[in-house]
Amino acid sequence: MPSATHSVTIPELSDRAPDAVAEGRAPSTVRLDHLAPLGVAMLGFFVVALDAQIVNVALPDISASLGGGLSGLQWVVTGYTLTFSSLLLFSGTLSDRVGARHGYGLGMGIFVLASVACGFAPSLPALVAARVAQGVGAALITPTSLALVREAYEDSRQRARAIAYWALGGSVAAAAGPVLGGVLTEIDWRIIFYLNLPVGLLALALLSRVPASPRTANPFDAVGQATALVALVGLTYAVIEGGGRSYHDADVVAAFGVAALGAIGFAVSQARGRHPMVPLDLFRTRPVAISLAAAFLTMAAFYGVVFVQSLYFQQVRGASPLETGLLFLPMTGLVAALNPTAAKVALRFGSRVPIIGGQVLMVVGLLGLALAPADLPLWAVAALMVPVGVGGSFTVPPLTSLLLESVPAPRAGTASGVLNTARQVGGSMGVAAAGAVIAHLAGFMDGLRVSLVALAALVAVTTALSLLLPHGKDLSS
């Protein structure tokens, strides 16, 4: 899930990953002239994954410092993830047009400046705006970091080894994000954003040693990108603000209408456009449709849990930011550690087994958290979060492989981009929906329990649908 669990899979590696990657072993040989692009890629993935995690434990302190209610805190999280997810496909095309090296430099420059703006934000709206700008930078960094690795490593085995290191950057961010956020928030929550400055500057310094990238004149789907953005922003606004106000509020109803128009416009543009971002016939096969639905909802569940549990630990149980970060460590640490195990399970039993098993674990964890007594010891609550994270770590890698095996090779890149977009959008919607339920109900605990049960029910639906997935390599359904 986020971070290492939210890594982007590139087609070349999906069916040729060496044993070292499948078993989680560190790569053994990397040429010196490849270190600069690899370092740039690792640092980029690290800061992108870190900022999806590190801010959650700081939310109560941000609220105390800048004001704003629950909906404002939701925007601090979703402003980043929503922009990131909605621009991923566009950024891949832009990377091809301007070159990966130039695109990465542009993205990291935006990300660093936006991080500084987050740290200096005088108000909650200013912080949200800066988080949106961070999302723009993150959307540029992610595909270009992978492209730089692909350009530097011509040999498929060396490239797979480099990707193992690249994924390590996300794994470290996943495990360290909540704890690091807790430590820094004990001093001042603004430092969590200033941390990106030295990392970003180091990445830009290394980038100066990376050769220029080739450029290709890939066409933009401007209408598709614009309508997708309108649909996603409209829906997110309606869900978040509807929870805090009322779903009968005129602005909220209008936002739902705008989202519907954007969705219709997107569908029409993809069906009739000359260069659609997402060819609609991609969704016609059962494995693709189920994979995307499961990826969306498992990410929604993971992000929803991280958001609500961060508030629960501090606002209900009185934990400090550092204690909150440490309570997340068993979940996030095991997510990073068990990703390679999921690959080995899928190789032995086929993709369907870990996909179904992982979702079952998530449902068990979500229901356990929802039904836990209010005075349950904090260590026990942290233990109940583990199945949510571990379930996600077992679900995402085989889902990715299954999706890529289910589409023609020329469409593998598009399918990978769609999958990662679905996951990131799912994360945004998970935060928006969980927060809306809490805001709509009278008590925090009632809202927390209802939101977790709802997420469990939705994941249970995709678990049942996953039973329809083909066994092994039989993907003709």
Phi, psi and omega in degrees: 000215194308157179076231180300322178288346180252025183290156178266127180267131177257145190303322185300334186265343189296329183238009180228017181298131181286172182301326182299324179285313182300327182265000176079014181279150179290142176299153188255330184227129176221123182294147184299323182286357176261352186294323182296307179296326178293317178298319178299314181296316180296315180295322179296312180295326180299308184290326178295314180290322182298318185283351171279344186246318195293334186283337188299316183288345180268357187301314178300320179292323177298317179297318180294328183276318187251353182079190181094149181266200183298321181296324177297319179293325176299321180292330176299322179280307187286336176303323178282305187292325181292315178296316178304308185292319186287342182254002185300311182293319177300318183294326176297318178294318179298321178301318179295323184286318185262351184095140185297321181297313181292319179296321178296314180300320177296315181295315181293323177299315177298316184297316181295312180298320179294324178296318176298318178297323176299315181295327181266002187305123181275348183210166180295317176302322178294321178295317179298317179298319179292325177294323175299316179296323174301319180298323176298313179298317180297321180295329177281324184291318190298304180291328181288328178296319177292321180297322178296322177294317180298323180288326185280331186243103181280326179285132186296323180290318177296321180295320178296321177295319178297322178295327177299319176294318179302314179295331178300324178300318177290323180297316179297318179296321181297313183285322186273338187308302181298319181292313179298319177299320178295316180298311184290325179293331175299331178272300178192126183300335182294336182295333181298334178271325177295337179302330181290340184296304180296324179295316180295319179294323176296318179298317180293325177295317177294327181298331180295344180260005180265133180298156177298147183265151174291158180237144176229144185273062176288136183284145175276147170254078186297319181294315179300316180295316182295315182291324177297318180295318178299316181296315184290315180294317179299316180294316180297316178300315182296317181293314182291307184288331177296325178292321181279329180257260177201146179284359173262356179299140185300318180296322181292315178300318179297321180296320175299320178296317178297319179298318180296317178297319178298319180295318178296315179299321179296314181300316180295316182295325180285329180284326188246349183289155180285327182227069183293144175294320185230092177303126187293334180290353175298332186269005187283335181274145183299314180300322180294312182298315181292320180300315181293320179296316180294320179296318179299311187282326177293324176290321176300318179294316182296309181295322178299317179296314180301318181294307186289325181288329175299316178291320181299311182301319187269317185276330181262316185261355175074021178287151176280165176303320180294315177300320179298315178300319180292327178293334177278343188300318178302319180291307184290324179295318179289328175303311181294321185286328189264356177306314179296329180297322179300322179296319180290322177297318180295322178296324184277319188248356186093162186292329188296324184297305179292331178296311180290313180300319179296318179292323176299316177301318179297316179299316179300315180295317180297316179292323177299316178294320182293325185264358183295139176301150183297333182257019178299136179307145185298326180295327179288323176298317178299323179294324180291338178284339184301314179300330179295312180290314181296320177300318178295320181293334177275340185272316191293311182301312178292330174299317180297313180298316180299317180298314183292329177285343186267357181238156176299149183307319180296342181257008183297320180296316178298316180298319178297317179296319178296319180299312182292326175296316179300320180293314182291321175296321176301318177300316178299314181291329176297315177295315181298314184289316180297316178295323180295320179295316179298318181292329186282331181268161188292314184250148181299313184295322177298315179295321179298314183294316180297317181295320180292320177295319179297317178296319178299318180296319180293318178294325177298325178296312180290333174297315178297318178296328180294341175295340179275354180293149180291154176282146173053231185264006182281096187247023184280351184294000000 
